[in-house]
Amino acid sequence: MRRLAWFAIAAIAVIGLAALALGAAFGGPGDHRAIRVSAAVALAVQLVAFVVMTLARPGSTFAAWGIGMLLRLGALAVMGFLGLRALALPATAAMISLVTFLFLTTLVEPLLLKT
C-alpha cells in the first residue's frame, strides 16, 4: 500500500507538470478540458497497472507488465474511438496529452517498484 501511495503522489506530480506544459501548448476551445480529462484517465489507468505489477508473483513480472501495457493501449483505444465523441473533446489535445501522461508515468513506475 505504501508503494501505491508513493506512486500516486509521483504520478500526480508528473501529470500535473506535464498538464501545465501541455496547457501552454494547447489553447484552443476545449483543449484545457481535454487535458484534464486525459489526466484523470491516465492517473486511473496507471494506478490500476501499478497495482497489477505489485500483486504479480516474482516469476510473472513480465506477464504483469504485459497486462499493464494492454491496459494502457486499451485506454488509448477507448478514448480514441469512444471517448472523444462521447465527451466532445478536441482529438489532438486529448490524445497527445493522454499519450504523454501515460508515457511519463510509465517511466516513473520502475523506480517505485524496486523499493
For each residue, the residues with C-beta under 8 A, 3 or more apart:
1: 4 5
2: 5 6
3: 6 7 50 54 112 113 115
4: 1 7 8 47 50 51 54
5: 1 2 8 9
6: 2 3 9 10 112 115
7: 3 4 10 11 46 47 50 108 109 112
8: 4 5 11 12 43 47
9: 5 6 12 13
10: 6 7 13 14 105 108 111 112
11: 7 8 14 15 43 46 47 105 108
12: 8 9 15 16 43
13: 9 10 16 17
14: 10 11 17 18 101 104 105 108
15: 11 12 18 19 39 42 43 101 104 105
16: 12 13 19 20 39
17: 13 14 20 21
18: 14 15 21 22 97 100 101 104
19: 15 16 22 23 35 36 39 97 101
20: 16 17 23 24
21: 17 18 24 25
22: 18 19 25 26 35 93 96 97 100
23: 19 20 26 27 31 32 35
24: 20 21 27
25: 21 22
26: 22 23 31 32 34 35 90 92 93 96 97
27: 23 24 31 32
28: 31 90 93
29: 90
30: 33 34 88 89 90 93
31: 23 26 27 28 34 35 90 93
32: 23 26 27 35 36
33: 30 36 37 89
34: 26 30 31 37 38 89 90 93 94 97
35: 19 22 23 26 31 32 38 39 93 94 97
36: 19 32 33 39 40
37: 33 34 40 41 83 87 89 94
38: 34 35 41 42 79 93 94 95 97 98 101
39: 15 16 19 35 36 42 43 97 101
40: 36 37 43 44
41: 37 38 44 45 75 79 83 98
42: 15 38 39 45 46 75 98 101 102 105
43: 8 11 12 15 39 40 46 47 101 105
44: 40 41 47 48
45: 41 42 48 49 71 72 75 102
46: 7 11 42 43 49 50 72 101 102 105 106 109
47: 4 7 8 11 43 44 50 51
48: 44 45 51 52 71
49: 45 46 52 53 67 68 71 72 109
50: 3 4 7 46 47 53 54 68 109 112 113
51: 4 47 48 54 55
52: 48 49 55 56 64 67 68 71
53: 49 50 56 61 64 65 68 109 113
54: 3 4 50 51 113
55: 51 52 64
56: 52 53 60 61 63 64
57: 60
58: 61
59:
60: 56 57 63 64
61: 53 56 58 64 65
62: 65 66
63: 56 60 66 67
64: 52 53 55 56 60 61 67 68
65: 53 61 62 68 69
66: 62 63 69 70
67: 49 52 63 64 70 71
68: 49 50 52 53 64 65 71 72
69: 65 66 72 73
70: 66 67 73 74
71: 45 48 49 52 67 68 74 75
72: 45 46 49 68 69 75 76 102 106
73: 69 70 76 77
74: 70 71 77 78
75: 41 42 45 71 72 78 79 98 102
76: 72 73 79 80 95 98 99 102
77: 73 74 80 81
78: 74 75 81 82 83
79: 38 41 75 76 82 83 84 94 95 98
80: 76 77 83 84 91 95
81: 77 78 84
82: 78 79 85 86
83: 37 41 78 79 80 86 87 89 94
84: 79 80 81 87 88 89 91 94 95
85: 82 88
86: 82 83
87: 37 83 84
88: 30 84 85
89: 30 33 34 37 83 84 93 94
90: 26 28 29 30 31 34 93 94
91: 80 84 94 95
92: 26 95 96
93: 22 26 28 30 31 34 35 38 89 90 96 97
94: 34 35 37 38 79 83 84 89 90 91 97 98
95: 38 76 79 80 84 91 92 98 99
96: 22 26 92 93 99 100
97: 18 19 22 26 34 35 38 39 93 94 100 101
98: 38 41 42 75 76 79 94 95 101 102
99: 76 95 96 102 103
100: 18 22 96 97 103 104
101: 14 15 18 19 38 39 42 43 46 97 98 104 105
102: 42 45 46 72 75 76 98 99 105 106
103: 99 100 106 107
104: 14 15 18 100 101 107 108
105: 10 11 14 15 42 43 46 101 102 108 109
106: 46 72 102 103 109
107: 103 104 110
108: 7 10 11 14 104 105 111 112
109: 7 46 49 50 53 105 106 112 113
110: 107 113 114
111: 10 108 114 115
112: 3 6 7 10 50 108 109 115
113: 3 50 53 54 109 110
114: 110 111
115: 3 6 111 112
